[in-house]
């Protein structure tokens, strides 16, 4: 810390994890020498140590990557900063201004709005990191409010829905699916009955299944929302897991072959749908089918349905008050869904003889 023209200035010497005490003392003495000679240690350090955007982005990624929840998330950051932001790589971080940020955003802003929005936010994060490290001053040129929001047009966002099966087709389709003996068929049936995402089901481990309570607990690190999700299993869904327990002693509930420990690929159920003559629907689309059925054909509350789909609550006030996971309500909902898929009307059981 030092004072110049009545103004106190401060400069960090680096993280204690990277700079030991002896090195810190040596750096501090160099800075005091610069002050005595009428200079500014911050400006001097910038001249020597200020990195280019690429170097700064790489440092930021190394700092943050341990906190990211998945390899896919980390890969998205790298794609944005190392590929889409490539025109910024030649600049020192203190030289980057709003026109430079606009230059990389405009080609993507309307054609790929989601990509552009993520790119803007990630560039903003890197430049905030550069400011925290003492490499730049002033406002962030990638900041949205009061800056890029004024200079960029509103984006035309088209919501793309995953092709889904009509609710009325589900009972007939499930008959065909249950007639297939392939392990991929049991995986797809489990995905449909639990209304989960494909990756959550493909990564299911035996430790996540409570056979006695009929519950499947998906840990936070495998959930898109980053929060643990407890799924009440219908009778049929539980029987699928029990059948797998009798035939597979591996770690995964659904593995490509019994005991080999290899997960099904993301394309396994897609390929199955093609073999069944249904290339017009997607695995993820069955979540939409479930949502349509629950919303249009049942009296279950919206909150219960959204909780079954593990959807986050956007309204912060509602989220603060609704802490319950509505487990018992969801248990009834998932059993009703399994009954519908099996061709059993709600409220009655049909006995088949012959």
C-alpha positions in Angstrom: 0.0 0.0 0.0 1.2 3.5 -0.8 -0.1 7.0 -1.2 0.2 9.2 -4.3 -1.4 12.7 -4.7 -3.5 12.0 -1.5 -4.9 8.8 -2.9 -4.1 5.4 -1.3 -3.3 2.6 -3.7 -3.1 -1.1 -3.1 -1.5 -4.0 -5.0 -1.6 -7.7 -4.4 1.6 -9.8 -4.7 -0.1 -13.0 -5.7 -1.8 -15.9 -4.0 -0.1 -17.4 -0.9 -0.4 -20.7 -2.7 1.9 -19.5 -5.4 4.1 -17.0 -3.7 6.0 -17.9 -0.5 6.9 -15.4 2.2 10.5 -14.8 1.1 9.4 -14.1 -2.5 6.6 -11.8 -1.2 9.1 -9.7 0.8 11.4 -9.5 -2.2 8.6 -8.3 -4.4 7.4 -5.8 -1.8 10.8 -4.3 -1.6 11.0 -3.8 -5.4 7.6 -2.1 -5.3 8.7 0.3 -2.5 11.8 1.1 -4.6 9.6 2.0 -7.5 7.4 4.3 -5.3 10.5 6.0 -3.9 11.6 6.7 -7.5 8.2 8.3 -8.3 6.8 5.4 -10.2 3.7 3.3 -10.0 4.2 -0.4 -9.2 0.9 -1.4 -10.8 1.8 0.2 -14.1 5.3 -1.2 -14.0 3.9 -4.7 -13.4 1.5 -4.3 -16.3 4.3 -3.5 -18.6 6.2 -6.6 -17.6 3.5 -9.2 -16.7 0.3 -8.3 -18.5 -0.8 -11.3 -20.5 -2.7 -11.5 -23.8 -6.3 -12.6 -23.8 -5.4 -16.2 -24.7 -3.0 -16.5 -21.8 -5.5 -14.9 -19.4 -8.3 -17.2 -20.6 -6.1 -20.3 -20.0 -5.2 -19.1 -16.5 -8.9 -18.5 -15.8 -9.8 -22.0 -17.0 -7.2 -23.6 -14.8 -8.5 -21.6 -11.8 -12.2 -22.5 -12.4 -12.2 -26.0 -13.9 -12.2 -27.8 -10.5 -15.6 -26.3 -9.7 -17.3 -27.4 -12.9 -19.8 -30.2 -12.7 -19.0 -32.1 -15.9 -16.5 -32.5 -18.7 -19.2 -31.2 -21.1 -19.4 -27.9 -19.2 -15.7 -27.5 -19.2 -15.5 -28.2 -22.9 -18.2 -25.6 -23.6 -16.1 -22.9 -21.8 -13.0 -23.9 -23.8 -14.9 -23.8 -27.1 -16.1 -20.3 -26.4 -12.8 -18.9 -25.2 -10.3 -20.7 -27.3 -12.3 -20.9 -30.6 -15.1 -18.4 -30.8 -13.1 -15.7 -29.0 -10.0 -16.3 -31.2 -10.0 -12.7 -32.7 -9.3 -11.4 -29.1 -6.2 -13.6 -28.7 -3.8 -11.1 -30.2 -4.8 -8.4 -27.7 -3.4 -7.6 -24.3 -6.2 -7.8 -21.8 -6.0 -4.1 -21.0 -6.3 -3.2 -24.7 -9.7 -4.9 -25.3 -12.6 -2.6 -25.7 -16.3 -2.8 -26.5 -15.8 -2.7 -30.3 -13.5 -5.7 -30.1 -16.1 -7.7 -28.1 -18.8 -6.6 -30.6 -16.6 -7.9 -33.5 -16.8 -11.5 -32.2 -20.4 -11.4 -31.1 -22.2 -9.9 -34.1 -21.6 -12.8 -36.6 -23.3 -15.2 -34.0 -25.8 -12.9 -32.4 -28.8 -13.7 -34.6 -27.8 -17.0 -36.2 -26.6 -18.7 -33.0 -28.1 -16.7 -30.1 -27.4 -19.2 -27.4 -23.8 -19.6 -28.5 -23.4 -15.8 -28.6 -24.9 -15.2 -25.2 -22.7 -17.8 -23.6 -19.6 -16.4 -25.4 -20.4 -12.9 -24.1 -20.8 -14.1 -20.5 -17.6 -16.1 -20.7 -15.5 -13.2 -22.1 -16.9 -11.0 -19.4 -15.8 -13.5 -16.8 -12.2 -13.6 -18.2 -12.0 -9.8 -18.3 -13.3 -9.7 -14.7 -10.6 -12.2 -13.8 -8.0 -9.9 -15.5 -9.2 -6.9 -13.5 -9.0 -8.9 -10.2 -5.4 -9.8 -11.1 -4.6 -6.2 -11.7 -4.1 -6.4 -15.4 -6.8 -4.0 -16.5 -8.9 -1.2 -15.0 -12.3 0.4 -15.7 -15.6 -1.1 -16.9 -15.8 -4.5 -18.4 -16.4 -4.1 -22.2 -18.3 -7.4 -22.3 -20.8 -6.2 -19.7 -24.4 -6.5 -20.7 -26.4 -3.9 -18.8 -25.6 -0.3 -19.7 -23.3 -1.4 -22.4 -23.8 -4.3 -25.0 -27.6 -4.3 -24.2 -27.8 -0.9 -25.9 -25.5 -1.8 -28.8 -26.9 -5.2 -29.8 -30.4 -5.9 -31.2 -32.9 -8.2 -29.5 -32.2 -11.8 -30.4 -34.8 -13.9 -32.3 -34.9 -17.1 -30.3 -36.7 -20.1 -31.7 -37.4 -22.8 -29.2 -36.6 -26.3 -30.6 -38.6 -29.1 -29.1 -37.4 -32.7 -29.1 -39.7 -34.7 -31.3 -42.0 -36.5 -28.9 -44.5 -39.4 -29.2 -48.2 -38.6 -28.9 -49.7 -39.5 -25.5 -52.3 -41.8 -27.1 -49.6 -43.9 -28.7 -47.8 -44.7 -25.5 -49.7 -47.9 -24.4 -49.3 -49.5 -27.8 -45.6 -48.5 -28.1 -44.9 -49.9 -24.6 -46.3 -53.3 -25.6 -43.8 -53.4 -28.4 -41.0 -52.2 -26.2 -41.6 -54.8 -23.5 -41.6 -57.6 -26.1 -38.0 -56.8 -26.9 -35.4 -58.6 -24.9 -32.4 -56.3 -25.6 -30.9 -54.5 -22.6 -31.3 -51.2 -24.5 -35.1 -51.9 -24.4 -35.0 -52.2 -20.6 -33.0 -49.0 -20.4 -35.4 -47.1 -22.6 -38.4 -48.5 -20.7 -36.8 -47.3 -17.4 -36.1 -43.9 -18.9 -39.8 -43.6 -19.9 -41.2 -44.8 -16.6 -39.1 -42.5 -14.5 -39.3 -39.5 -16.9 -35.6 -38.9 -16.4 -32.9 -37.7 -18.8 -31.0 -40.4 -20.7 -27.6 -39.7 -19.1 -29.1 -40.0 -15.6 -30.4 -43.5 -16.4 -27.4 -44.7 -18.3 -25.2 -43.8 -15.3 -27.4 -45.4 -12.6 -25.4 -47.3 -10.0 -26.6 -49.9 -7.6 -25.7 -47.7 -4.6 -28.4 -45.2 -5.8 -31.2 -47.8 -5.6 -33.1 -48.3 -2.3 -35.1 -51.5 -3.1 -37.0 -51.5 0.2 -38.2 -47.9 -0.1 -38.6 -48.1 -3.9 -36.5 -45.0 -4.5 -33.7 -44.1 -6.9 -31.5 -41.2 -5.7 -29.6 -39.5 -8.4 -26.6 -37.6 -6.9 -26.2 -33.9 -7.6 -23.1 -34.3 -9.7 -25.1 -36.4 -12.3 -28.0 -34.0 -12.4 -28.3 -31.1 -14.9 -29.6 -28.9 -12.1 -26.7 -29.7 -9.9 -29.1 -30.9 -7.1 -29.8 -34.4 -5.8 -33.0 -35.8 -7.2 -35.0 -38.6 -5.6 -37.2 -40.6 -8.0 -40.0 -42.8 -6.6 -40.0 -46.0 -8.7 -43.3 -47.5 -9.9 -43.8 -51.2 -9.5 -42.7 -51.9 -13.1 -39.7 -49.6 -12.9 -38.6 -51.4 -9.7 -39.1 -54.8 -11.2 -36.8 -53.8 -14.1 -34.1 -52.9 -11.6 -34.7 -56.1 -9.7 -34.4 -58.2 -12.9 -31.1 -56.4 -13.6 -29.8 -57.2 -10.1 -30.4 -60.9 -10.7 -28.5 -60.9 -14.0 -25.7 -58.3 -13.6 -23.2 -58.1 -10.8 -21.4 -55.1 -12.2 -21.4 -51.5 -10.8 -23.8 -50.1 -13.3 -27.5 -51.0 -13.3 -27.5 -50.8 -17.1 -24.3 -51.9 -18.8 -23.8 -52.9 -22.4 -23.2 -56.5 -21.4 -23.6 -58.1 -17.9 -20.7 -57.3 -15.7 -18.6 -55.4 -18.2 -19.1 -52.1 -16.5 -19.4 -50.1 -19.8 -22.1 -47.5 -20.1 -24.5 -47.5 -23.0 -23.7 -44.7 -25.4 -26.1 -41.8 -25.9 -27.1 -43.3 -29.3 -28.1 -46.7 -27.9 -31.8 -45.8 -27.3 -31.9 -43.7 -30.5 -30.8 -46.7 -32.5 -33.4 -48.8 -30.8 -36.1 -46.4 -31.7 -34.9 -46.5 -35.4 -35.1 -50.4 -35.3 -38.6 -50.1 -34.0 -39.6 -48.0 -36.9 -39.9 -44.8 -34.8 -37.1 -42.4 -36.1 -39.7 -39.6 -35.7 -39.3 -39.5 -31.9 -36.3 -39.0 -29.6 -35.5 -40.4 -26.2 -35.6 -37.0 -24.5 -39.0 -36.4 -26.1 -40.6 -39.0 -23.8 -40.2 -36.4 -21.0 -42.4 -34.1 -23.1 -44.9 -36.9 -23.6 -45.0 -37.5 -19.8 -45.5 -33.8 -19.2 -48.4 -33.7 -21.8 -50.1 -36.7 -20.2 -49.7 -35.4 -16.6 -50.9 -31.9 -17.5 -53.8 -32.8 -19.8 -55.1 -36.1 -18.4 -54.5 -36.0 -14.7 -55.4 -33.8 -11.7 -51.9 -33.8 -10.3 -50.6 -30.3 -9.3 -48.2 -28.5 -11.6 -45.6 -28.4 -8.8 -45.8 -32.1 -8.4 -45.3 -32.7 -12.2 -42.4 -30.2 -12.4 -40.7 -31.9 -9.4 -41.0 -35.2 -11.1 -39.1 -33.8 -14.1 -36.5 -32.2 -11.7 -37.2 -28.8 -13.2 -35.8 -25.9 -11.2 -38.1 -23.2 -9.9 -37.4 -19.9 -11.6 -39.4 -17.8 -9.1 -37.0 -17.2 -6.2 -39.8 -16.4 -3.8 -41.6 -19.7 -4.7 -38.4 -21.6 -4.4 -37.7 -20.3 -1.0 -41.1 -21.4 0.4 -41.4 -24.7 -1.5 -38.8 -26.9 0.1 -40.7 -30.2 0.0 -40.0 -32.6 -2.9 -43.6 -33.9 -2.7 -42.3 -37.4 -2.6 -45.5 -39.3 -1.8 -47.5 -37.3 -4.4 -44.8 -38.1 -6.9 -45.0 -41.7 -6.0 -48.7 -41.8 -6.9 -47.9 -39.8 -10.1 -45.2 -42.2 -11.3 -47.4 -45.2 -10.6 -50.3 -43.6 -12.5 -47.9 -43.0 -15.5 -46.7 -46.6 -15.4 -50.3 -47.8 -15.3 -51.2 -45.6 -18.3 -48.3 -46.9 -20.2 -49.4 -50.4 -19.4 -52.9 -49.7 -20.7 -54.6 -49.5 -17.3 -57.0 -46.6 -17.0 -56.7 -44.4 -13.9 -58.9 -45.5 -11.1 -59.5 -49.0 -12.3 -57.6 -52.2 -12.8 -58.4 -54.3 -15.8 -57.9 -58.1 -15.3 -56.8 -60.0 -18.4 -57.8 -63.7 -18.6 -57.0 -66.4 -21.2 
